[in-house]
């Protein structure tokens, strides 16, 4: 199966000067037949026959039937990190993902703490409402807190998959004691 993607420009109906990029996907797969939206009929073309469906390749039909590549499979493991893994390679990949997530959260926390330290003199205290800067800091802190909770759950699932893998491995035994 061969797939080719071409970028073309189509002029917009709103503004002739504006060019909108579109993408045309050509494949060996059969194309989806769709009807083009017909313009409103006036009295003069009221008895004109409807236009037949035109054959047009739908981009999603071509993309969804492509064979999986290593890039797509590596993305799917990070899109669903909570899936139970059965091999040590999968567990190592999940640990690397978790380590990267932790590093990202550490950088976010340090940035938030530095923003608070530098913005503290600019904060204006009001007994009934929060300052705009304080609202932003609280919102960022809440977001960070949710990400930490999510990371904690991910680590718990990773530990469970590690224990499941560890219990599935045979325990090596010595048949004769070495002398």
Backbone as CSV, one residue per row, in Angstrom:
resi,resn,N_x,N_y,N_z,CA_x,CA_y,CA_z,C_x,C_y,C_z
1,UNK,0.850,-1.175,0.000,0.000,0.000,0.000,0.891,1.232,0.000
2,UNK,0.626,2.138,-0.873,1.414,3.365,-0.905,0.531,4.531,-0.514
3,UNK,1.140,5.487,0.146,0.416,6.662,0.602,1.219,7.889,0.216
4,UNK,0.559,8.880,-0.338,1.223,10.130,-0.679,0.382,11.275,-0.151
5,UNK,1.030,12.247,0.420,0.334,13.413,0.962,0.821,14.636,0.203
6,UNK,-0.103,15.402,-0.330,0.228,16.599,-1.078,-0.358,17.812,-0.389
7,UNK,0.392,18.875,-0.311,-0.117,20.126,0.242,-0.523,21.012,-0.918
8,UNK,-1.725,21.505,-0.888,-2.214,22.393,-1.929,-2.775,23.636,-1.281
9,UNK,-3.039,24.627,-2.079,-3.644,25.858,-1.575,-4.975,26.055,-2.274
10,UNK,-5.981,26.383,-1.501,-7.317,26.629,-2.014,-7.695,28.041,-1.621
11,UNK,-8.220,28.788,-2.573,-8.605,30.153,-2.228,-9.914,30.123,-1.464
12,UNK,-9.996,30.958,-0.473,-11.163,31.014,0.400,-12.300,31.728,-0.298
13,UNK,-13.524,31.318,0.016,-14.685,31.974,-0.579,-14.930,33.335,0.057
14,UNK,-14.411,33.543,1.249,-14.624,34.824,1.929,-13.714,35.910,1.369
15,UNK,-12.486,35.572,1.174,-11.523,36.560,0.704,-10.672,35.924,-0.386
16,UNK,-10.714,36.441,-1.616,-9.936,35.818,-2.684,-8.430,35.930,-2.458
17,UNK,-7.993,36.895,-1.671,-6.561,37.057,-1.446,-6.028,36.046,-0.439
18,UNK,-6.910,35.530,0.392,-6.472,34.610,1.441,-6.356,33.199,0.867
19,UNK,-5.224,32.556,1.074,-5.011,31.194,0.607,-4.978,30.273,1.815
20,UNK,-5.791,29.245,1.819,-5.838,28.301,2.919,-5.151,27.009,2.511
21,UNK,-4.202,26.509,3.321,-3.575,25.243,2.976,-4.519,24.083,3.276
22,UNK,-4.541,23.130,2.383,-5.298,21.910,2.605,-4.377,20.733,2.363
23,UNK,-4.797,19.579,2.755,-3.978,18.388,2.619,-4.771,17.342,1.863
24,UNK,-4.190,16.790,0.814,-4.849,15.749,0.054,-4.055,14.469,0.248
25,UNK,-4.722,13.421,0.654,-4.073,12.137,0.889,-4.478,11.195,-0.222
26,UNK,-3.498,10.628,-0.915,-3.776,9.650,-1.952,-3.285,8.296,-1.483
27,UNK,-4.153,7.309,-1.562,-3.789,5.952,-1.159,-4.305,4.969,-2.188
28,UNK,-3.944,3.707,-2.012,-4.467,2.640,-2.856,-5.820,2.155,-2.355
29,UNK,-6.253,2.651,-1.215,-7.513,2.213,-0.626,-8.680,2.864,-1.355
30,UNK,-9.849,2.208,-1.323,-11.015,2.832,-1.956,-11.395,4.106,-1.214
31,UNK,-11.815,5.080,-1.972,-12.172,6.369,-1.385,-13.622,6.362,-0.929
32,UNK,-13.924,7.260,-0.030,-15.268,7.421,0.502,-16.030,8.358,-0.420
33,UNK,-17.236,7.959,-0.776,-18.053,8.833,-1.621,-18.893,9.725,-0.728
34,UNK,-18.768,11.025,-0.929,-19.549,11.983,-0.155,-20.196,12.971,-1.102
35,UNK,-21.349,13.448,-0.704,-22.022,14.475,-1.495,-21.476,15.838,-1.113
36,UNK,-21.262,16.643,-2.110,-20.876,18.027,-1.874,-22.120,18.790,-1.459
37,UNK,-21.948,19.759,-0.590,-23.073,20.577,-0.156,-23.553,21.391,-1.348
38,UNK,-24.831,21.262,-1.633,-25.389,21.942,-2.786,-25.807,23.355,-2.413
39,UNK,-25.610,24.285,-3.330,-26.056,25.649,-3.053,-27.584,25.706,-3.062
40,UNK,-28.116,26.719,-2.420,-29.566,26.903,-2.379,-30.077,27.097,-3.802
41,UNK,-31.187,26.452,-4.124,-31.733,26.531,-5.480,-32.595,27.775,-5.624
42,UNK,-32.401,28.436,-6.705,-33.264,29.576,-7.010,-34.390,29.085,-7.918
43,UNK,-35.265,29.959,-8.311,-36.383,29.580,-9.173,-35.866,29.098,-10.516
44,UNK,-34.793,29.693,-11.014,-34.301,29.336,-12.343,-33.680,27.942,-12.370
45,UNK,-33.045,27.510,-11.305,-32.434,26.182,-11.327,-33.169,25.211,-10.401
46,UNK,-34.438,25.471,-10.157,-35.219,24.635,-9.253,-35.365,23.217,-9.790
47,UNK,-35.472,23.070,-11.108,-35.671,21.753,-11.694,-34.365,21.112,-12.152
48,UNK,-33.256,21.682,-11.767,-31.967,21.084,-12.139,-31.776,19.798,-11.342
49,UNK,-31.252,18.752,-11.976,-31.060,17.496,-11.243,-29.967,17.656,-10.184
50,UNK,-30.084,16.911,-9.088,-29.049,17.016,-8.056,-27.723,16.482,-8.583
51,UNK,-26.669,17.016,-8.055,-25.343,16.583,-8.504,-25.049,15.201,-7.942
52,UNK,-24.431,14.328,-8.751,-24.102,12.992,-8.260,-22.980,13.071,-7.232
53,UNK,-22.876,12.052,-6.367,-21.794,12.081,-5.383,-20.444,12.033,-6.079
54,UNK,-19.532,12.817,-5.590,-18.191,12.844,-6.159,-17.274,12.010,-5.289
55,UNK,-16.363,11.320,-5.954,-15.441,10.478,-5.215,-14.339,11.358,-4.637
56,UNK,-14.148,11.218,-3.365,-13.172,12.057,-2.677,-12.495,11.219,-1.603
57,UNK,-11.206,11.348,-1.507,-10.480,10.599,-0.481,-10.609,11.315,0.843
58,UNK,-11.069,10.613,1.833,-11.175,11.183,3.169,-9.851,10.968,3.879
59,UNK,-9.208,12.025,4.394,-7.881,11.878,4.993,-7.851,10.924,6.173
60,UNK,-8.910,10.868,6.969,-8.876,9.997,8.139,-8.940,8.533,7.761
61,UNK,-9.632,8.197,6.673,-9.691,6.796,6.280,-8.319,6.310,5.856
62,UNK,-7.513,7.177,5.299,-6.167,6.778,4.899,-5.242,6.675,6.097
63,UNK,-5.410,7.561,7.048,-4.506,7.579,8.196,-4.810,6.442,9.155
64,UNK,-6.081,6.135,9.378,-6.415,5.113,10.364,-6.046,3.719,9.911
65,UNK,-5.892,3.484,8.624,-5.554,2.153,8.137,-4.073,1.987,7.835
66,UNK,-3.261,2.945,8.214,-1.825,2.817,7.995,-1.244,1.793,8.952
67,UNK,-0.193,1.082,8.537,0.441,0.159,9.477,1.122,0.943,10.582
68,UNK,1.175,0.334,11.771,1.792,1.045,12.889,3.298,1.100,12.697
69,UNK,3.864,2.208,13.069,5.303,2.402,12.971,5.865,2.503,14.368
70,UNK,7.189,2.400,14.534,7.764,2.535,15.873,7.426,3.869,16.522
71,UNK,7.322,4.937,15.721,6.992,6.239,16.292,5.593,6.219,16.886
72,UNK,4.637,5.647,16.155,3.266,5.613,16.644,3.160,4.721,17.870
73,UNK,3.842,3.584,17.869,3.749,2.703,19.030,4.421,3.314,20.249
74,UNK,5.487,4.109,20.047,6.116,4.739,21.208,5.235,5.842,21.768
75,UNK,4.483,6.504,20.912,3.570,7.534,21.394,2.433,6.881,22.172
76,UNK,1.952,5.739,21.697,0.817,5.119,22.370,1.180,4.634,23.766
77,UNK,2.431,4.257,24.025,2.792,3.840,25.374,2.784,5.029,26.317
78,UNK,3.109,6.210,25.813,3.088,7.383,26.679,1.691,7.975,26.788
79,UNK,0.833,7.680,25.832,-0.528,8.188,25.917,-1.334,7.432,26.973
80,UNK,-1.004,6.155,27.200,-1.691,5.342,28.191,-0.662,4.730,29.131
81,UNK,-0.027,5.523,29.987,1.026,4.980,30.830,0.521,4.051,31.921
82,UNK,-0.791,3.968,32.141,-1.310,3.171,33.243,-1.570,1.717,32.852
83,UNK,-1.315,1.334,31.598,-1.555,-0.033,31.180,-0.587,-0.970,31.886
84,UNK,-1.056,-2.144,32.307,-0.141,-3.083,32.950,0.870,-3.602,31.934
85,UNK,2.102,-3.629,32.310,3.137,-4.069,31.388,3.610,-5.460,31.763
86,UNK,4.057,-6.199,30.777,4.422,-7.587,31.025,5.914,-7.839,30.873
87,UNK,6.650,-6.914,30.309,8.072,-7.162,30.134,8.885,-6.094,30.849
88,UNK,10.120,-6.433,31.116,11.006,-5.496,31.816,11.284,-4.263,30.953
89,UNK,11.295,-4.422,29.632,11.497,-3.278,28.736,10.386,-2.256,28.855
90,UNK,9.148,-2.753,28.954,8.009,-1.845,29.129,8.101,-1.110,30.461
91,UNK,8.496,-1.831,31.496,8.623,-1.211,32.822,9.733,-0.170,32.813
92,UNK,10.841,-0.460,32.125,11.929,0.522,32.025,11.471,1.766,31.279
93,UNK,10.695,1.592,30.210,10.170,2.746,29.469,9.248,3.585,30.344
94,UNK,8.405,2.928,31.120,7.507,3.649,32.017,8.282,4.378,33.111
95,UNK,9.363,3.768,33.581,10.192,4.439,34.595,10.866,5.678,34.008
96,UNK,11.325,5.592,32.762,11.928,6.754,32.106,10.889,7.860,31.927
97,UNK,9.669,7.482,31.544,8.584,8.452,31.400,8.284,9.121,32.741
98,UNK,8.257,8.322,33.807,7.979,8.843,35.145,9.088,9.782,35.602
99,UNK,10.323,9.427,35.294,11.459,10.282,35.662,11.373,11.624,34.933
100,UNK,11.022,11.598,33.655,10.855,12.842,32.898,9.706,13.680,33.457
101,UNK,8.619,13.026,33.831,7.484,13.751,34.418,7.877,14.408,35.730
102,UNK,8.643,13.689,36.540,9.101,14.248,37.812,10.022,15.442,37.581
103,UNK,10.913,15.347,36.602,11.800,16.472,36.292,10.994,17.687,35.833
104,UNK,9.963,17.460,35.040,9.107,18.558,34.581,8.396,19.218,35.755
105,UNK,7.865,18.409,36.661,7.169,18.961,37.826,8.129,19.714,38.739
106,UNK,9.358,19.251,38.853,10.352,19.952,39.669,10.656,21.325,39.084
107,UNK,10.808,21.393,37.766,11.062,22.682,37.110,9.867,23.612,37.294
108,UNK,8.658,23.076,37.160,7.463,23.902,37.347,7.380,24.429,38.775
109,UNK,7.700,23.583,39.756,7.655,24.011,41.156,8.695,25.094,41.417
110,UNK,9.912,24.901,40.912,10.954,25.911,41.105,10.564,27.240,40.461
111,UNK,9.966,27.181,39.277,9.520,28.411,38.606,8.422,29.104,39.399
112,UNK,7.504,28.325,39.925,6.412,28.891,40.715,6.931,29.524,41.998
113,UNK,7.862,28.853,42.652,8.439,29.390,43.887,9.217,30.677,43.604
114,UNK,9.977,30.695,42.507,10.736,31.895,42.151,9.794,33.047,41.789
115,UNK,8.709,32.756,41.089,7.740,33.805,40.744,7.106,34.382,42.000
116,UNK,6.822,33.539,42.977,6.238,34.030,44.223,7.242,34.887,44.988
117,UNK,8.498,34.425,45.069,9.516,35.188,45.796,9.757,36.558,45.173
118,UNK,9.807,36.618,43.841,10.056,37.903,43.185,8.816,38.787,43.132
119,UNK,7.641,38.188,43.160,6.417,38.975,43.087,5.825,39.323,44.430
120,UNK,6.399,38.792,45.504,5.846,39.027,46.837,5.773,40.514,47.192
121,UNK,6.796,41.326,46.876,6.678,42.759,47.197,5.572,43.468,46.408
122,UNK,5.205,42.925,45.253,4.190,43.570,44.418,2.769,43.169,44.807
123,UNK,2.614,42.145,45.620,1.280,41.706,46.024,0.633,42.745,46.929
124,UNK,-0.619,43.053,46.627,-1.361,44.006,47.437,-2.390,43.250,48.253
125,UNK,-2.347,43.433,49.544,-3.265,42.727,50.430,-4.618,43.419,50.440
126,UNK,-5.669,42.628,50.308,-7.030,43.127,50.422,-7.802,42.089,51.241
127,UNK,-8.583,42.528,52.230,-9.225,41.559,53.134,-10.281,40.666,52.477
128,UNK,-10.910,41.100,51.384,-12.009,40.305,50.821,-11.737,39.718,49.442
129,UNK,-10.697,40.135,48.759,-10.440,39.588,47.421,-8.941,39.421,47.192
130,UNK,-8.624,38.604,46.209,-7.231,38.318,45.891,-6.742,39.222,44.770
131,UNK,-5.470,39.496,44.791,-4.819,40.256,43.733,-4.744,39.372,42.475
132,UNK,-4.660,39.976,41.301,-4.602,39.212,40.047,-3.378,38.304,40.005
133,UNK,-2.254,38.805,40.487,-1.038,37.994,40.491,-1.182,36.815,41.456
134,UNK,-1.814,37.060,42.587,-2.020,35.994,43.561,-2.974,34.929,43.011
135,UNK,-3.971,35.351,42.240,-4.884,34.400,41.606,-4.133,33.498,40.629
136,UNK,-3.244,34.099,39.844,-2.460,33.309,38.894,-1.553,32.325,39.609
137,UNK,-0.916,32.769,40.678,-0.033,31.880,41.433,-0.819,30.728,42.057
138,UNK,-1.990,31.018,42.609,-2.813,29.962,43.197,-3.304,28.975,42.136
139,UNK,-3.659,29.486,40.974,-4.096,28.618,39.884,-2.956,27.708,39.425
140,UNK,-1.766,28.268,39.297,-0.603,27.464,38.899,-0.265,26.429,39.966
141,UNK,-0.394,26.814,41.233,-0.121,25.876,42.322,-1.144,24.737,42.322
142,UNK,-2.422,25.053,42.096,-3.456,24.014,42.031,-3.194,23.046,40.878
143,UNK,-2.792,23.590,39.732,-2.469,22.749,38.585,-1.291,21.832,38.900
144,UNK,-0.282,22.375,39.534,0.887,21.586,39.916,0.498,20.500,40.915
145,UNK,-0.367,20.838,41.849,-0.810,19.861,42.844,-1.553,18.693,42.183
146,UNK,-2.406,18.989,41.201,-3.112,17.926,40.486,-2.146,17.039,39.706
147,UNK,-1.130,17.643,39.108,-0.148,16.854,38.368,0.665,15.965,39.300
148,UNK,0.959,16.445,40.504,1.686,15.634,41.486,0.819,14.457,41.934
149,UNK,-0.465,14.696,42.152,-1.375,13.609,42.533,-1.435,12.561,41.420
150,UNK,-1.532,13.028,40.177,-1.563,12.112,39.036,-0.261,11.310,38.946
151,UNK,0.870,11.965,39.181,2.157,11.270,39.144,2.241,10.237,40.262
152,UNK,1.713,10.558,41.436,1.702,9.598,42.541,0.902,8.351,42.196
153,UNK,-0.251,8.541,41.540,-1.054,7.391,41.120,-0.316,6.569,40.071
154,UNK,0.374,7.267,39.163,1.142,6.566,38.129,2.274,5.746,38.754
155,UNK,2.929,6.299,39.752,4.009,5.575,40.431,3.454,4.348,41.151
156,UNK,2.287,4.480,41.777,1.674,3.325,42.453,1.357,2.211,41.453
157,UNK,0.831,2.569,40.277,0.550,1.565,39.253,1.838,0.955,38.714
158,UNK,2.872,1.773,38.591,4.165,1.270,38.126,4.749,0.284,39.127
159,UNK,4.626,0.598,40.419,5.098,-0.330,41.455,4.309,-1.637,41.413
160,UNK,3.005,-1.546,41.188,2.183,-2.759,41.108,2.589,-3.613,39.907
161,UNK,2.851,-2.973,38.773,3.270,-3.749,37.602,4.655,-4.349,37.818
162,UNK,5.522,-3.642,38.539,6.842,-4.184,38.867,6.702,-5.415,39.757
163,UNK,5.837,-5.333,40.772,5.636,-6.474,41.669,5.014,-7.656,40.917
164,UNK,4.090,-7.376,40.002,3.489,-8.453,39.209,4.539,-9.113,38.327
165,UNK,5.399,-8.313,37.715,6.462,-8.880,36.881,7.424,-9.688,37.733
166,UNK,7.765,-9.149,38.897,8.717,-9.821,39.783,8.156,-11.157,40.268
167,UNK,6.859,-11.199,40.592,6.265,-12.448,41.073,6.089,-13.466,39.948
168,UNK,6.031,-13.004,38.692,5.870,-13.937,37.573,7.191,-14.577,37.152
169,UNK,8.298,-14.038,37.620,9.609,-14.589,37.268,9.913,-15.801,38.137
170,UNK,10.478,-16.864,37.544,10.825,-18.042,38.348,12.001,-17.736,39.275
171,UNK,11.955,-18.334,40.433,13.035,-18.152,41.403,14.132,-19.153,41.065
172,UNK,15.355,-18.683,40.841,16.429,-19.621,40.498,16.797,-20.472,41.718
173,UNK,16.892,-21.761,41.498,17.291,-22.678,42.567,18.510,-23.466,42.113
174,UNK,19.328,-23.813,43.043,20.510,-24.616,42.749,20.159,-26.080,42.967
175,UNK,20.426,-26.894,41.972,20.115,-28.309,42.112,21.140,-29.024,42.995
176,UNK,22.386,-28.599,42.921,23.433,-29.185,43.765,24.223,-28.055,44.395
177,UNK,24.561,-28.165,45.646,25.352,-27.106,46.265,26.763,-27.072,45.671
178,UNK,27.275,-25.880,45.388,28.629,-25.785,44.811,29.692,-26.087,45.860
179,UNK,30.711,-26.867,45.494,31.832,-27.170,46.391,33.099,-26.767,45.785
